[in-house]
Amino acid sequence: MVASQGDETRMSFIGKIQREFQLINGLQRTLKAYEPIEKGWPITVGKDIERVVDLYPDNEAIRFEGQSWTYRDFDARANAYAHWALAQGLGKGDRVALFMSNQPDYVACWVGLSKIGVVTALINSNLTGAPLAHSIRISDARHVVASPDLTDAYRGVAADLPNDMRLWTRGEDLDAALAGVSTDRPDQALRDAVSLEDLALLVYTSGTTGAPKAAKLLHRRTLGMMRAFIGGGYAVPADRVYVTLPLYHGTGGLCGVGFALTTGGTLLIRRKFSATHFWDDCVNDGATVFFYIGELCRYLLNQPETLNETRHALRLGVGNGLRPEVWEKFQPRFKIKRLLEFYGSTEGNVSLLNFDGKIGSVGRIPKYLRKRVNVRIVKFDVETEQPVRGDDGLCIEAAPGEVGEAVGEIKQAEARYRFEGYSGNEEQTKKKVLQDVFAKSDVWFRTGDLMKQDEDGYFYFIDRIGDTFRWKGENVSTNEVGEALARAPGVAEANVYGVRVGSLDGRAGMAAITPTDGFDLAALHAHIARELPSYARPLFIRIKRDIDTTGTFKYRKVDLVADGFDPSKTSDPLYFDDPATAGYAPLTVERMHDIEAGAVKI
């Protein structure tokens, strides 16, 4: 039976009403969860956790490698960390660096320190050498709490740190110190002296394009991230929240932890993500919610089918960076009822949630809600990496479908729209602030991300500023090129970036590719010709055994860009799109010089 035009119109209308209901209901529930913070109630991270402990003392708070902590157990351990800090003479405003792999003590440490106003710097557990020393130095901490698996990395940079730095190792001297202190809650006066406006954490940017920056998170913002999804995700005490992401990262360590521990649910911690054990863990531990980064989902999708991948009880996945071509396969294959994709950054004031599950979108703001939110997209010049301004000196809002930089108005009177900046880095803080945007003297936060918005109000992430480059007069999105390459036979991963070529304007496309069985350069060239316009096709290919990523699976590009297409800087095989053969040919130093001199036209 063929549906009539009237039936199709009616179904379209019903679908629109359903989307509006999902949006409004999701926003209302999200704002309700955020209400105590927005209204400035006398609440802090520690007090919010204590509220849940008192409500559900015998609920399972954390499960890790077969061991279980109740909320009463968790509170006692957090209190021990608070008393340990007091015994070291630490108090409100002092700082401790936490350099620990995923485990229950990670959360107990920073929550306990927050009770007395001690600030914890969450150090990336994957760092070594100069980046590690830099991250610890800018924290201004004099005590480092570490797990034994990371102490060698710390000792490797100890000579570059202040002489009075003290290392405390979990399982060694730290455990002995914790065993000798009280597990009761710290004195009420100490806890009451901490407010929403006090600094709680330093959380670092990923450092994909340079040295990590320490974003300042007040108690207000920390709680905001912990409560961000409990409304839109319909969190309940029966939820069991599986977190395989690193706990130093906001998505897993704050949003995921908060989804469980601010509602009475159970936090299921895994030491490290494993694609081969993911579904077994979910089934064995009864997970109902998981937190993801887009690449995590792609890794799972590339795994062979297993029985447990559909035997789980997962009702919700929460995360960001899920590519459309992965999303449309991931959800039906693994039978995930709902994915709550979002956009946001640790330090930023722009947040979007995709309540209705439109594939590829990070959220929607319909026209009737524009005045109630702070997000806009402004025209952007990729070459200068600055917003375009009109004759009046103000920025110009991008039209529907036009790519530009997403910005968020900074409103000090509204907690969720503030920007606190970076610890000890005023220069970087100033770079993120944009003035005179739509009116003289207004102030907006620069996300550093290129987006577009369609006529229906849906936002789509395009690329990071600096990743998108200009070639042959056209803007090339590394993200979109990467998506096309990921669909090519024999390509496991593709990291796309732009490189300078002699005196030519702009940057030419280059891709570092990790191949799998069946990879063929000729087939890749044919695939790219079909999938991409000429200006977006990578002119250079670098074959790598493994792609360099951060601990949250973001591709590192800074070293690749520095190497360019110079064969003398790498032992990896390099190829270029040779016009003489209409395919990828090996790139030698001699051919590189010919290309730079213009003897080979590209």
N, C-alpha and C positions, 0 to 999 in steps of 0.2 A: 504494500500500500504506500503510495507516494504522498508525502506531507504537502499540504497546500501552502501557498504563500502566507495565508492568514495564520496557519499553525506555526510556521517558522517565525513570524513576527511576534506571535504570542509567547513562544518559547524564548525568544530573544529578550522580550520585555521581562519575563519572569526571571531570566538569568541576570539581568541588570538589577532587578530588585534584590535578588539574593546577594549579589556582590555588594550593594549598598548596605544591606543589613550586616554582612560580615565585617565591612569596614567600620561602620558606626559602632557596632557591638565590640569589635576588637579595640577600637580607640577608647571607648568608655571604660572597658575593663583594664586596659593598660594605664590610663590616667588614674583610675581608682587605686591601683597598686602603688602609684607614684605619689598619691595624695599626702601621706605623712611627711614626705620629703619636701614637696612643693609648699606646704603650709608651715614648714619649719617646726614641726613637733619636736619635743625634747627627746630625740632618738639618735642613736649612733649605730655603727656596725655592731659593736659589742652588745648594746642593749637590745637591738633587734634579734640577734641570735639568742640572747638570754630569754627573751620573750617566748621564743619557740621552744627552748629547753624546758621552760616552766610548763608549757602546754603539753609537750610530748616527751617527757624525760626518758621513757623506756622505748620509744621508737628507735629503729635502727637509723642512725645518722649517716654512717659511712661504712662501706664494705670495700675491703682491699685485700687481694690475694688470699681469700678464704677467711680473713679475720674481720670481725664486726665490732663497731663502736656504737653504743647508744648515744643519745643526745646528752645524757648525764656524763658519760665517759668523755665525750668530746669537750664539754664545758670544763671538766676537770683538767684536761690536758691544756686547753687554752689558758685557763687560770694559772697553771704552772708556768707557762711561758711569760705571763704578765709578772708573776712574782720573781722569776729568774731575772727579768729585765730590771726590776726594782732593786734586786740584790747587786746588780752591776752599777747602780747609781743612775740608771736611765730614767727619764721622765718625759712628760709631755713635750713634743717637738724634737726629741732626740731620734736618731735614725739607726736602723739595723738593716744590713743587706742579707737577703735570703737567697741562698744559692743551693737549691735542693731539687732533686728529681721528684716526680709525682709520687706522693704518699700522703697519708692522713696528717702527719705532722706538719706538712706544708701549710695546710689550711689552719690547723690549730695554732701554729706559730703567729701568723700575721693577724688572725682574729684576736688572739690573746693579747698581743702587743697593742692592738688598736683600742683595747678596753681602757688602757691608761694613757693613750695619746701618743705612744711611740710610733713613729712612721717606719713602715717596712718598704724597702726597695726590692722589687721582685726581679731578680737577676736571671736573664736567659740561661737556662741550664746547658745549652749547646755551645756557649761561648768559650773560647780559649784565647790566649795571647792578648794582643793589644785591645781588641774589642771588649774582652772581659775586664781588663785593668781599667779601661775608660769608663765602663758602666759602674764599677764599684767606686771609682774616684768621684764621679759626679753625684753619687748618692750622698756624699758627706757622712757616711756611716763610719763608725770605728769598731763595730762588731760585725762579723760575718758568720751567719748560721749556715752550715753546709751539711750535705749528706756525704757519706764516705766515698761514694763513687765519683765525687767531684772535687775532692780535696787536692788531688794531684794537679788538676787544672788551676786551682787557686794558688797552690805553692809555686806553680810555674810563673806567676805574675807577681808574687808577693814582694819581690824586690822593687817593683814599680809602684807600690802602694805606700801610704803613710806608715812610718815606723811604729806608730802606736796602734795599728790595726790588730784586732784579736780574732783568731779563728776558733769557732766552736763547732765540733764535729758530732753529728748525730750518731749514736751508737758508741760514742767514746766519752769525752769530757762533758759534752752537753747533757747526755743522759744522766750522768752522775750529778750534775748541777740541778737538773730538773727533779731528781729524786729527793733532793734535800729541801725543797720549798713546798709551800702550801698549795693545795689544789682548790681552796675556797676562792670565791670571787674577791677581787681586790676591793679595798676600802671604797665604800659608796662615794665618798668625797672625791676620790681620784677619778672614778667613772663619771661623776656628774660634772667634773671640770672639763670633760671632752664634749664638743658640740659638733653639729653638722658642718660648721664652717672651718673646722680644723682639718689639717692634712692627715690622711690615712695611709696612702700608698704612693709609691713611685712605680709606674708601669711603663716599660720601655717600648719605643717604636721598634719595628722589626730590623731596621738597619739594612734594608735591601739595596739602597743606593748610597749609603754612607754610614757614619757612626750612629749608633742608637741614641735617641733622645729620651730623657726621663720626663714623662708626662705626670703632672701633679694631679692627684685624685683626692679631693676632700672627702670627708665621710659622706657628705650629701651626694656626691657623684658616684662614689663607690656603691652606696646603697641603691642609687638609681640604676646602676648596671646590674646589681644583684636581683633587683625586682623587675627588670625590664620586660621579661617575658612571662611572668607568672600570671598576668591577666590575659594577654592574648593567647597564651599557651594552656589556659585552663588548668593551672597547677593545683594538685591536691596532695594531702599527706600520703596517699597510697602510691604516689609516683616514685619510680626508681630511675634515677637520672645517670646515664652512662656517659662518663667524660674520659675520653682518651687523648684529648688535646692537652698540651702542656699547661700546667697550672699557673705559670708566670704570664700567660696570655689572657686578655680580657674575655674572649669568647668562652673558653672553658673554665678558666680560673675564677672569674667573677660572675658571668651570666649563668654558666652551668652550675657552679657551686651555689649561687644564690637561688636558682630555680628549686633546688632541693632544700637547702638549709634555712631558707626564710619561710618555708611552708610546712615543715615537718616531714618532708620526704626523705628518701635515702639517696645518698651520693655514692655512685659506683665508680671508683677510681681505678684506672689502669695505668701502670707505670709508663707505658709507651704504646702508641697506636700500632696495631698489628692487623693487616688486612686478612690474614689467614685465620685469626682467632676472633675476629670481631663478632660474627654471628653466633659462635659458640658461647662467647661471654654474655651476649644479650639473652640467649635462651637460658643459660645456667643461672644467671643472676636475676632473671625476670625483669629486665629493663623495659621501661615504658616510654622513656624519652631519651634521645641522644643529641649531643651537640657536635656540629660538624664545621669543617672548612671545605670549600668546594672540591679541592684536590683529594681530600679524604674520600669523598663519594666516588670520584673517578677511579681511585685505586681499588675500591670495592667492586666497582662495575667491571674492572678488568680481570677480576678473579674468576676462576672456574665456578660453576654452579655447585652449591652444597645444599643438603637437606635443611639445615638450620636457618638458611637465609630467608625462609618464609615461615618458620615455626616460632618465631619470636612473638612478643606481645607489644612491640613498639607501636605507639599511637601517634608519635610526633617526633620530627627532627627539626632542630633549630640551628641556624647557622647562616653563613654568607659565602659569596663567591662561587655559587653553584652554576656552572655553565649550562645554557639551554640544552645542548645536545646530550649532556650527562643527565640532567634533570628529567627529560622526557623518557629516558630509559630506566633510570634509577628507581623512581617511585613505583611503576607497575611491576618491575622485576622483583623487587624486594617487599612489595606489598606494604609500603609505608602509607598510612592513612592520610597523613598531612605533613607538609614541609612548611615551616615558618621561616622564610628567607628574609634577611634584614640587611640594612646598610647602616654603618656607623663606624666610628673610630674611638679609640680609648680616650683621646684628648678633645675630640671635636664636639660641636653642639648641633650636628645634623644627624638625625635618626629617622629611618624609614623602615616600615614593616609591611611585608606583603601578606596581608591577612587573607586574601581570597585565592592565593596559590597560582596566580597567573605565571606561567613558565617564562623565565628570563627576566622578570621584573623584580625590583627590590622594594616596591611599595607604590602606593597611589595616593595622590592628593587631588581630589576633585576641585573644581573651581569654587564650589560653595564653602570649602574649608581653607582656601588660600590665605585669607586674612588671619587665620588662627594658628598658622604654622610659620616657621622662620626660613623655610627652604626655597631657594630660587636657583635658576641656572642662568649664567651670564655668558655673553659672547666671549670667545677666547681666541687669542693668537698663539698658535703652537710654536712659532719661531721665537717670539719674545718671551713666551710662557707667562703672559700677563693678560688680564681681561681687557677687552676692547672698550675704549671710551668714546663717547660722542663729542660733538662740538662743545657741549656744556660741561665737559669734564667728568660726567657721570658714566657709569657702566650701562650696558645695553642688555636687556633681558633677551635670552635666546627664544626663538620661535619654536612652536611644537615640532618635534622631529630634528631640531638643530642641536648639534653637539656643543656643549660649553662646560664651564667649570661650575660645579655645585657649590653654593655659598650659603651660610647660615647667619642670620642677623644675631648679633650678640646683644642680649638683653639682661643686664645685671639684676633687674627686678624679678626675673623669672629664672628659677634655679636651673631648669633643664636647658636654658639657652645661653648659659655663661661659658666663658673660655678661661681656664686658669693658667694656661701656658706650660712651659717646660722648666724644670728645676735647674737653676744655674745657667740658663741659656737664653738671655734676653733677646739676642739677635735672632735666634730661631723663632722665638715667640712673636716678635714683631713681623716676621715674614708671613706668619699665618693670619695676620690681621689686615683687612682691607677697609679703607675709609672712602667716604664720598661715593657710595655705590649707587643708590637710587635717590639720595638726597644729601645735601651738604651736611657733613659731620656725622652721618650715620656710620656704624661700625659693623663689619661682617667678618665671619670666620671663613678662611679659605680651606676647603677640604683637600685641595690638591688632586681632586678626582674629576675626570670628564664624564658627563652624563648627558642623557637626553630624556625628554618627557613627551609622551604622545598626546593626542587630542583628548583621550579619556583620562589623562592625569597620571598614567603609569610612568614610573621612573625606571631607566635602564642604565646600568653601569657600563661605561665604554672602556676606560683605561685610566691609569695613573698619569698625571702630568709628568712629563719627562720620559715616559714610555712611548706615548704617541709622538711620532716624528713627522716631518714634512719631506716629501720626495716628489720631484717632478710637478711641483705646485699643488700637490694633494696631501691631505692629512692621512697618515697611516696608523691605525690602531693596532698595537702589538697584541692586544687581547683578542681582537677579531681575527687577525692572521693566525694566531696561535690556535684558535678554535678550528679554523679551516685545516691547519696542519694536523691537528689531533684526529681528524677524520680520515687521514690518509692511511692506506694499508702499510703496516709495518712500523708505524710511528708510535712509540710508547709515550714520549713526552717531547714537547717543543717549547723552547724558551726563545722568544722573539725580541729583537732589539734593533736599534739603528746605529750605523757606523759612518764615520766621515770618510769620504773618498776624495783624496787629493784636494783640489780647489773647487770642486763641485758644490753647488748650493744644496742645503738640506742634508739628510742622512739616508743612506741606502739600507734596505732591509737585510737582516741577517738572522738566521735561526740556528740555535744549538739543539740538535736532535739526538734523542736516545732511541735507537732502533730496536725492533723486535724481529722475530722470525718473519721472513717474507718482505723485509725492507728492500726496496730497489730504487735507485736514484732516478732512473728513467720513468718509473711509475710515479714517483713523487713529483717530478717535473710536469708530467701530464696532468696529475691531480691538481696541482697549483694553477696550471693554465686554465683548467675548467672552473675552479672555485674562486679565483681572485682576479681582480682587475690588474692590468699590467703594472701599474705603479705600486701595488701592494705586494707583489710577489717577491719573496726573499731572493736577493741576488747572490747571497753567500750562505753556504751551509757548513756548519761545524758538527762533526759527529762526536758525541761524548758518551762514554760508558754510563755515567750517572749525571743527572742534572743537579746542580748546586741549589739547595733550597734552605730556607730558614726553618726553625723548629715548628713553624705553623704552615709549612709546605708552600710558602711564597718563593717564587724564583728569585735568585740573586743574579743581578745583571752587571753590577759595577765592575767586576773583574773581566767579564766578557767584553764589555764596551771598551775597556782599557786595552785589551788584546787586539781589538778590531779584527781585520781579516789578514793579519800578518802571520804567515806560517812560522816565522822564526820565534814567535812568542808562545807557541804551543806545540805539543806533539800530537794533538788531535788532528785527524784528517780534515782538510778544508777543501771546499769545492766552490766554483763560481758558475753563474749562468752564462755559458759561453755562446755568444751569438753565432759563432762559426759552426757549431755543432747542434745548436738549438737544444742544448741539454746541459746538465751539470758536469763540469770537467774539473780534474784535480787542480788545485791552486798552489803554485810554487811561488817562491820569493820573486823570481824573474817575472812571472805573470802578474804578480801584485804590483810591481813597479810599472809594468806596461799599462795596467788599469789606472794607476794614479797619474801617469803621464798623459793619459788620454789616448794611448795607442790602441787600446781595446775599448770599444764603445759599449757602454752598459746602460 
